[in-house]
Amino acid sequence: MHIDNKVEHAIEAGLGFLETNQLPSGEFPVFTSKRRDMIGDVSADPSVFPTALAAHALGFVPGAAALRDRAIRFLLDQRDRHGLWRHWTRDHPHFAVLPPDLDDTSCASAVLARNGVSGTADSQLLLSNRNSRGLFYTWIVPRLRWTSAAHRRVVAGQLPRALVLYAFFRNTSASPDDVDAVVNANCLFALGAFSGHEAVVEHLLGILRTREEISCDKWYDNPFVIWYFFSRALSGIAPGAGDMIAHRIASAAPANALETALAAAGLLYWNHLPEQDSILTLLEGQLETGAWPRAAIYHGGRARLPDGTFDEPRPHTPYWGSEALTTVFCLEVLAQWLRRHRRT
């Protein structure tokens, strides 16, 4: 069978898997595991972020409109009255302990904006959640400085829950002053060029120049994940980063289908057609169900050391991933590769 036909069949099977696994709410399932490889027992963990990523990826896939639209409906249902999002869903038992964060908010907003759906977060609220260097804080919480009116309205409602917030930051790896590189990349992707965006761009470029990808973010330590997020944020605003990222991807060896897909997707953001071998690898790795195996894309955080680097995640730190999440990235790549391959 010609490779184009194999790719078409793989996309059809992958969409069939997602159709049967997407929840009635529109959410795509995600699981946690205490193992980095996510082998063995996993637990369902209803969360917003994976579905935001899935909705974006499905935007590249013909035939995925209904799946994407249901995912968008889910994102709108999880939006709070200030137009912000948290990691866990409203019905999650730990939802109330979380403050809003810019990772979920920027990724959900980017999906809505790309699809012409109203409900994106107030850009001024996001922009007021930056430090003195012009970088975005991860968490939207009270600050010891004057912020925008929109920001003050959000954090005023948190004051009666100050003890809950204190406990959250004391008992987890999170800190009120977290500044994480992938979160900044996702804010840049959602907002595009804005007054002061150069500080974020230079921060991301500095990480690439010094090869500090695996130690640039508290929640992400897989370089393939980081190259993917950096690529979609920088490709439209800092074209000089493309050669650095492409060279870095070319010199790395993916360990699973998720990493193979993220590497290929990262290249596609720079208009580099992935090698046919990587497409064949994805085709060979597809399961009989139409899915690709689950793998971790982020984890529950790690302690920041005095020199600014990070310790290893604690032994029982959860890792998040699912077959559905791996599958949407694989479909993003296969659909784009097929379209571009047919033009060559």
N, C-alpha and C positions, 0 to 999 in steps of 0.2 A: 504494500500500500504506500502511495506517495506520502511524504511527510506532511504536506498540507492537509491531506485527508485525515491523517492520524491526529493532527492538532485539532481539526474540527470535531472529531469524535471525542477527544479528550475534553474539549470545552463543553460539549453537550452533556457528557457524563458528569462533569464537575457541577454544572448548573443543576442537573437533576439531583445530585447529592444536596446541594444548598437548598433546593426547593423543599426537600423532605425534612431538612434539619433546622430551617429558620423557624423560630418560635412564633406563635400567633401574634405576639406583640410587635414583631418585626426584628427582635433582637437575634443576633447570631450567637450561639452558645460559646462560652469560654470556660476553661477549667483551670484550677490551680493544682500544682504538684509541689511536693517538697524536694523533688529531684530536678536538676537542671535539664536532664534529657526527657523528662515527663513520661518516663516508662513506669508502668505499674498503676497503682491506684491514683485517681484524680477526683477532684470535687468540683461540682458546678459552682460558679461564682458570678452571678448576674452583674454585668458591668457595661458601662457606656462606651468606653474607649475602643474595644475590639469592633463593635458595630460601626463606629465612626470610620475606622480604617477600612472595614469591609465595604461600606457604602461608597467610599472614594474609589477603591479598586474596581468595583463593579461598574463604575462609570465608563470604563474602557472596554467593557465586554458586551458585544451584541447579544441580544436576547436576555439581558439581565435587568431590564428596566423595572419589572415588577418586583424583583428581589430588592433592588435599590430603593424603590419608592416605599416599600414596607419598612426598610431600615431607616429611611428619613422620617417616616411617621413615628417610629420608635424614638428617634433623637428629639423630635419636637415634644413628645410626651414626657421626656426626661428633663427638659429645659425648665429651670426654675423661674420665678417671677421676675428676676433681674436679668434673665437671658443668659444664664451661666449653667455650667454642667459640673457634676461631681463624677468620681470614678465609678462608684457603685450605683445601682439603680434604686429608685424610690422604695421598692419593696424589699431591699436588702436589709438584713438585721442590723448592719453597722452603718447604714446610710447617714444617720443623724450625727455621727461623730466627725464626719468629713467636712472641711470647708471646700468651697468651689476651687477648682484649679485651672490653670491656663492650658495644660496639656489636653484634657478632655474638651475644654471650651473651644480652643483654637481648632482642633480637628473636627469637631461637630460643626462649628461655624463655617469652616472651609467647605464642607460638604453642602451645606445649605446654600452658600453663595454660588458655588459652582453649578448648582442645579436650579438657580433662580428662585429659591424658596425663602420667604421672609422668615425672620426669627434669629438672624445672626446676632452675636454678642455686640454690644456697644464698643466700637473701636476705642473710644476715649477711656472707657473703663479699663481695657487691656493696657493701653498706653500709660495710664496713671499707675500701673502696677509694675514699675521699673525701679531699679536702684540708681545710685548716683553715676554709675558707668553707662547707663542707658540699656541695661540688660533686664529681661523680664524675670520677676520672681515667679516661682512655680505656684505658690498658694496666694489666694486672695483673702487676706486677713488684715486686721488693723495695723497701721503703720505709724511710727513716731514722727510723722511729718504731715504737712497739709497735702491732701490729694484731691482728685476731682470730686465733684458733687455726686456723680454716679458711683464712684468707689466708696464714698462715705456712706451712701445709702445702703450699700451691701453690707459693709462691716458694722454699721450701727446695729443691724439685726443680729450680729454675732455676739454682741457684748453680754446679753443675758446668759449666753452659753460659754462664757469665758473659761469656766472650769473644765468643760468638755473639751474645748480646744486645747487647753493646757495639757490635759491627759493624753490627747491624741499625739501631740508633739513630744511629750515626755516618753510615751510608751512605744513609739515607732521610730523608724529611721528618718522620718520627716523633720524638717526644721522650718520655722516661719520665714527664714531668710534664704531658703534654698534657691539657688540660681543654677538651672540645669541646661546643658547645651541642646539636647534634643527638644526640650520644651521651648527654648528660644527659637530653634529651627521651625517648629510647628507654628509658633506665633508669627514668624516672618512669612511662612507659607500662607497663613490665613489672611494676614494684613497686606502683604505685598510691600511696595515701597511706601515709607511713611517718614515723617520728619524725625531723623535720628536713627533710621534703619541701618546706617553705616556701622554703628557700634555693634549691632548684632552680627552683621556680615563679617566684620573683622574678627569678632570673637570666634565664629565658626571657622573662618579661614586659618586663624592662628592654631586652632586645634588640629586641622589637617596638616599644616606646615610642620608642626612639632610631633606629629604622629601620636596624639594623645586621645584617640577616639575611645579606647576602652576605659579611660579614666576621666571622662568629661561630663558624666551624668550619673546621678545617684541611682536611677531606675533602669538604665540600659547599659549593658556592658558587652553586647555582641556587636562587633564592628560592622557586620553586614546590615544589621538593623540601623545603625547610626549612619552608614553611607546612604541608605535608602532615604531616611528623613532629611539628611543634609542635601541630597540631590534634588528632591522635589522642592525644597525651600530655596536653594541657591541657583537652580538652573535658569530661572527667569530674571535673575538680578545680579549674579556674579559669575559670568560665563568662564572666567579664568579658573574657577574651581573644578571644572569638568575634567581636565587632563589629570589633575591630582587624584581625583576620586577614581577615574577610570584606570589609572595605573595601579592604584591601591587594590581595586577589585581584581584586576588581572593577575596580581601576584598572590592572591589569597585562594585557599581551597575550601569551598563550601562543604560542610559536614552533613547536610541534610537538604530535603526539598525546600524548606523555608529559606535557608541561606542561598540556595541556588536561585530561587525566584527573586529574592530581594536584591541579589547581585545583578541579575538581568534587568530588573525594574529600574535599579539605580542607573545603569548604563542607558536605558531607553530615555530617561529624563534628559540626557545629554545628546540624544539623537545618535547614540551608538547602537547598532544592531547586535544583539548578543550572538555569540558563536552558536552554530547549529548544534554543536555537541551539548551545550547546556539545555537546549530545547529537547533533545533526545533524552537527556538525563531526567528531565521533568516527566516526559511521556512514560519512561520506564518505571518511574517511581509512583505513578498513580495507582491507587488501590482499586480493588474490584467494585467497591462502593461508589467510585467516581471521585472520592476525596483523595487528598494527600495527607501523610501522617502529621500528627500534631507535633509542635515544637515550641519552645519558649521564645517569646518575643520581648518580654520585660519581666521584672521581678519586684519584690517588695522593698527594695532599697538596701543601702549599705552605708556604713558610717564614714563620714568625711574625716580624714586625718588632718593633723595640724599643717602639713605641707600642701594641703589642697587636694591630694589624691584620695583614693578610697580604699577602705579595707575590703576584704572578701565578704560577700553576703553571709549573714549568720546561718548556722546549720539548718534551721527550720524556716528560712525565708521562702515564701511561696513564689512560684514561677507561673506565669499566665500564658496560655496558648490553647489551641484547639485545632481539630481537623478542618473546621470551617474557616478559621483564620488563615491557616496555611493555604487552603484551597483558593481563597479569593486572590491572594498574591500570585499563585500559579496561573490563575485565569487572567489576571491583569497582564502578565507577561505573554502568555500564549496568544491572547487576542491581539495585542499590539504587534508581536512578532509576525503573526500570520498576515496582518494587514500590510505591514511594511515589506515583508518578504514577497508578497504578490506584486508589489509595485516595482521590485528590482528585476 
